[in-house]
């Protein structure tokens, strides 16, 4: 799900901007050049892709009731790591996937199964 979410160039741009620091929707709308509803839709896709333990999600992954509730509903009861996604990308880009012509690889710890 995360890789699919990042497949759109606008969403990839949004993620790159958010890595630099927090942005409001109005700032992202001006940067992207789309209307606010389109940018909000892109943000919703990114948000629904799952929680990965990185700097952007640290306020959730640090612990607390929200994290406990999230993990309780996960088939794989842990938060994803950046390395989990990197390994999937490495596989798809490497020689191991040379016979694969198309795939919808969901890398979300099973969150898409329960949502």
Secondary structure, 3 states (H helix, E strand, C coil): CHHHHHCCHHHHHHHHHHHHCCCCHHHHHHHHCCCHHHHHHHHHHHHHCCCEECHHHHHHHCCCHHHHHHHHCCCCCCCEEHHHHHHHHHHHHCHHHCCCCCCCCCCCCCHHHHC
